[in-house]
Amino acid sequence: MHKYFLADEQATVDLGGALADLIKNDVKKGFVAFLNGNLGAGKTTLTRGFVNGMGHSGAVKSPTYTLVEPYELADWRIYHFDLYRLADPEELEFMGIRDYFTGNSCSFIEWPEKGEGLLPAPDLVIDLAYENESRIVTFTPNSATGNDLLAQLASKYSGTKV
């Protein structure tokens, strides 16, 4: 488990960008992250930093009403899921959820408990929590890929470790 202090929105974006640098340079297979935190905790902000860090130059919006926002880049497919409004996990079957998790995809899933039983195991569980006007992010690895990413993040990311 690794914890970092995020002073502001830019620090959250920067952390997402640092993860993107590690993924695009070192991970040669798909990646799945579960994002946990209250509304407004920074889940979409972290994802925005990642998507932009992977090379997307357009807007990155919350998929609250669409369930998923796809970003198709030259070498990667990035999917940002927000399952908050999901009424029944079976809805994920109807949208072909398994087709999203491929060797060249990175998926960030908000409110993953709503898709329990249909989602793959995450490589990382990312918890964002309020700390006054700031945030604390906690990374918990759940695979060899997650362990490798956190080891590299600890040596390459200049953010404040808690």
N, C-alpha and C positions, 0 to 999 in steps of 0.2 A: 504494500500500500504506500502510495506517495501522495503528499499533500502540498499544495502551493497556495500562497496568498495572492489574490488578484485585487489590486488596488482600485481598478476602474474598468470601464468597458474596453479600453484599448489593451489593457493587460490580458483580458479574456480573449480578444481577437488575436493578440500576439501568441498566446498559448495554443490556440487552434492552428495558427500558421506554423508553429514549431512542430506540432504533430504532423501536419501536412508534409513538411520537409522530410521528416523521418519516413513517412509512408512512401512518398514518391521516390525516395532515394534508396530505401532499403527493403521494403516489403514487396514481395513479388507475387502475392496472392491476395485474395479478398480480406476485408477487415470489417468487423462489426463492433460498434460501441453502443452501450445502453446509457442513456442520459437521464439522470434523476435530479430532481430539485423542484421547489415550488414554482408557481407562475412568476415569471420575471427574474428567476435566479441566474439566467445567462446561458441557458441551453442553446438557444438559437444563435446567440452571439458567438459562442465557442464554435458552433458549426459554421457560421459565416466566416470566421477566421480560417477554418480548415478548408472550406470550399474555395475561398479566394487564394489561399496558400497553394492549392493544387493547380491554380491557373485560371480559374473562372473570373472573368472581369465584369460580369453583370451583377445585378441585384441578387441578393440571397434573402428570400422571404420565409416567414414561418409557414409551415404546411398545416396550420391548425384546421383549416376548412377543407383542404384537399387530401389529407392523410399523408401524401408524399410529394416532395418536390424533387424532381430529377435534375441532375447536372451532368451532361454528357461532354466529356473532354476527350482529347485525342487518345490518351492511353487508359483513362479511367472513367468509370461511371460512379457518380456519388449520389446517394439517396438519403434524403433527410425526411424521416417519418415522424409524425406527431400523432400518436394514437389516443390522445386525450378524449376526443369525441367519438371514439369507436364504441358502438353499442354492444357488439357481439364479436368475439374473435373470429368467428366463421366468415365475417366480412372480408378478412384478409385472404381467405381461400378464394373468394370470388374475384379479387383483384390480382390473383396469381402471385402471391407473396413470395413463394419459393424461387420464382424467376429473377428476383432482384439480387439474390445472394450468389454471385459468381466470382470467379477468380480475379476479375479486374474491377470489382466494385468495392466501394467503401460505404457503409451504411451507419447512420447515426439515428438512433431510435429513442424518441422521447415517450415517456409513459409506457415502457415495455411490458409492464405487468398486465396491461390490457390485451396483449397479444400472446400471453403465456400459452405454451404448448404448440404454437405455430411458428415461433421465431427461433432462429439458430442461437446457440450459446454465444455470448459476446466474447470478444477478445479483451475488451476493457469495459469495466463499469465505471462511469464518471458521475460523481455526485457533486453538485454545486449547492452551496449553502450560503445564506446571508451572514455577514460579519459586519454589523453596523451598515455603513454605506458601501462596503467592499464585499468580497466573496472569498470563500475558501473552496478550492476544488480538491476532491479526493479521487485518485485513480486506484482502482483495484484490478489487477490482472486476472484473467480467467483462462488464459491459454499461453502457449509458448510464445506466440506472436505478441501478446499483451506484455508478457515478462520482458521480452527483448525491447519493445518500444519504451517501456518505463526505464529500463537500464540506460538506453540511449538518451532519453529525455533528461534524465538526471545529470548526464555528463555534458549535454549540449544546450540545454535551456537555461537562460540566465535569470529566470524568475525567482522570487523569494520562496524558498522551501519552508514549510511549517514543521 
